[in-house]
Amino acid sequence: MKINIMAAGGQLGRTVVDTFLQCGIDPQDLIASVRTPAKVNDMARKGIDVRRTDYDDPNTMKYSFRNSDVVILITSTALVEERKKQFDLAIEALEQCQVERVIFASFAAACPDSEFLMAPFYVYAEDKLQKTNLGWTILRDGMYLDPVAEWVPSLIKMGRLPYPVKHGQVAYISREDIARSLVYASVSRRHTGKIYDLTGVEAVSMSYLAQVISRVTGESIVFETVSESEFAEICRDDGVSEPMIEVLISMYRAVDNGEFELVTDHVEKLTGREPESVGSYMQRMAYF
């Protein structure tokens, strides 16, 4: 069985590829679809078939999807309308190449009344995929814990965790647990036609998150509710683009709207193992 990982050069895609290899999958059974093959020479050296794929170029996708039995569809970071067009082209190529199954990495806020700016894309994509003749599995990723850990050195300097959140809670999940779920969903046909919500083991408040960071770093970090404008300034100081700032602000509106507090056992159902807790993950990442 040939498994094709779209966006294999990105953070999630790379983690998926690494997880396959850790699980003992033969590298020759994997296809890494990337925009810039030179950036994943390490994968090619391991025997993985690396193919140039551009979401805006249907010909490259038709080439990439050839002889693929399963495609793990990780989308680009484009905004809603552009990403819809890219998704349409991907579906057309998948159908023309007669791919048997598609594992789609969706997102928790895939609902019409979401506060999250990218939600309309995920609603559209899930609906379009389900109306095809492709075998599909949809995994709705929860909010990633990894960016919080990556932000910790800055949090230590600030002495605070500043989010535009008043009372929302988040069932954070690590990129590794999402990757494990994508891998297990791809190797078994029994997940076809199912939707899974990937979450952590508990929904935590921002105050609790700050306490965990304080404990593992030995520094005093307190949660502070900030205005959206102040949060935008913090993001600008970190070099975040204006469109992405708007996306992030909308995501925290969704947090206060209760869109990320759902807790499920779907990761364990897929993989046979519970996802890592916030405390365990932050302790393991305590290299900052």
N, C-alpha and C positions, 0 to 999 in steps of 0.2 A: 504493500500500500504506500503510495506516494502522498506525503503531506506537505502542502505549500503554506508557508508563513508569510503573509503580506506585511509590509513595513518591518521586515526582519532586522533592519538596521537601527530601529528606534529602541527606546528603553524597554518597553513591554515586549516588542518583537525579539530583541536579543535575549531577554529573560526566558521567553518561550523556547527559543532554540536551545539555550543552555539546559533548560529543564528536560527537554527531549533527550539530550545527550546524557544527562545524569540518570535518566530512567533506562538507559541502555538501548535506545533506538539507534539503529544503524544510520550513520550520517548519510549514506547513499539513498535512504528512504525519505530524506528531507530536501525541500526546495526552499531557498531563501530568496524572496522577491524584494528587491530594494531599488531605490532610485539611483544610488551611486554604488555600484559593485565594488569599486576600489576601497570603500570604507569597511568592507566586511571580508577582506582577504583572509582573515583568520578562519572564517567559516569555510571558504574554498579550500584552504589547506587541510581542513579536517575531512574533506571529501563531500561536503554539502554542495549541491547544485545551486549556484548563485545565478539569478537571472535579473536583468535590468527590467524594472517595472515602474511605470509612471501613471498615477491615477488619472492624469489629464490626457494620456495617450492610449486609446483603446487597443492599438496594434501591439503595444508592449504587453498589455495584460493578456491578450489572446495568445501571445507567444509564451508568456510566463505560466499560464494556466494549463498549457498542453500537458497531457498525461498525468494531471493531478487528480487524485481520487478525493482528497479532502483539502479544502482551503480554509485556513484560519484568517478571517477578514478583520484586520485591524486598520481602521481608516486613518486618513491624514488629519492634520490639525487645522485644516481650512475652516472658514466660517460656514454658516448654515447653507446658503444657496449654492456656493461653490462645491461644498461637500455632497450635497444632493446630486449634482451633476456627475461628480466623480463616482458616486455610488451607482447611479444608473448605468454608467459605462462599465463598471465592474460586474454588475448583474448580467448585462448583455454578454460580456466576455465569458463569464462563468457558464452561462447557458449554451453558448456556441461551442465551448470546449467540453460540454457534457460532463462537468464536474459532478461527482455523486453527492457530496455533502459539503455544506458551508457552516463553519462555526463563527458566528458573528459576535465580536466584542462590542456590546452596546453599553449603556450607562444607566445608573439607577434612576435618574430623573427623566426616564422615557415615558412621560405622561403629558397629555395635552395642556393641562393647567399648571405645569411646572413654572417656577420662577427662573429656572436656568435658561440662559439665552440659547444654548445648543440643543435644548430638548426637542424643538421642532424637527431637527435632523434625525434624532434617534427614533422619534415616533414615525416619521416618514420611512426611514430605512427598515425598521422592524415590519411595518405593514407591507412594504414592497417585497421584502424577502419572503414573507409568509404567503404571498400570492403567486410566487413562482412555482415551478415544478421541481425545484431543487430540494434535496433533503437539507433541512436547516436545524440548527440549534442556536439559541440566543442566550448569551451570558451577559447579564447586566452588571457591570463592574460597579462596586461601591466607590466611595471617595478614597483615593490613595493615601496611605500613611507615609510613603517614602518622601514626598516633598516636605513634610513637616520635619522629618529627621534631617533633611538637607538644609533646612532653614535654621537649625539649632545654633550654629556658631553666631549668626546674626542676632538670634533671640538672646543669647548670653550677653552680647554687647549692649542690647537694649534693656535687658533685665525684665522683659515682658513678652507676652504672647498677644500681639494686637490683631484682632479680627473684628470685622463689622457684624458681630453676632451677639444677640442679647440672651437667648435662652436655648438655642438649638443644640441638639446632640447628633453625633455622627458615629456610625458603626464602621470605623476605619478598617481598611484591609490593605495588606501589603501587595506590592507588585508581584512578589514571588508566589503568593497564594492565588492570585488571579492567573498567573502563568500556569501554575499546576492544574488549575481547573480547566483552562483552555486545552492543555495537553490531554488530560483524561477524557474530556468531552470529544476530542478528535479521534481517539483510538477505539471508540465503541459506538456501534450503530444504535444501541439502545437509548441514546440520548436524542435521537432524531425527533423533531417536532416538539421539543420541550424548551421551556424558558426557565432559566435559573437566575436567582438574585444572589450575587456574591457579596457577602458582608462579613464583617468581623464577628467575634463572639459576643460583643456587647457594644451598646451605644454609649458613648462617653461625652461628657460636657467639656467645654473648652477649659474650664477651671481644673477639671480632673487631668486633662491633657497637660496643662501647665505644671501641675503637681508631679506628674510622671517625669517630665523633662527635668524638673528641679532635682528629683530624687536620683536620676541616673547620671546627671552631670555634676551634682554637688553645688550647683549654682542656684540663686534665688530667681525664679521665673514666675511672674504672676500673670494671670489672664486679665486683659484689659479690653473692654468693648470700645472700639473706636468708630468714628463716623466713616461713611463710605469715602468721603473726600480725603480723609487722613490716610485711610488704607491705600487709596490710589497713589498718594504721595510716597508712601513706603514702597509700593511696587515700582514706581518710577525710579526711586533711588537704587532699586535692585536691577534696573535695566529691563523691566517688563514692558512689552509693547502696549500701546494704547488699546488696540482691539482686545488683547488678552486680559488687560486690566478690567475691561467691561465684562468679559466672560467670568473672571474670578469673582467680581462683586456680585454678579447675578447668582453664582454658585452659593455664596454665603447668604443671599436672600433665600435661596432654596433650603439652606440649612435651617434657618429660622422658621421656614414653612413646614418643617418636619419631614422633608423629602429624603433624608439620609439616615434616619433613625431606625429603619427596619432592620431587624436581626433575623437571619435564617440559618438553617443548618445545611444549606445547599453546597457549600464547599466540601463539607464532610461527606455528603451524599455522593458527590462527584469523585472525590479523591480518596475517601476512606480515612481522612485525617482532618481534625479541626484546624481552622485558620489560626495563625499566631495572634496572641493578644497584643494590645497596644503596649502594655508594660514590658512584655517579653521582647517585642521587636525593638523598642527604644533602648532597652538594656543591651541587646545584641549589637545595635548600631552606635553604642556609646564610645566612639572613637573620636568624637569631635572635641 
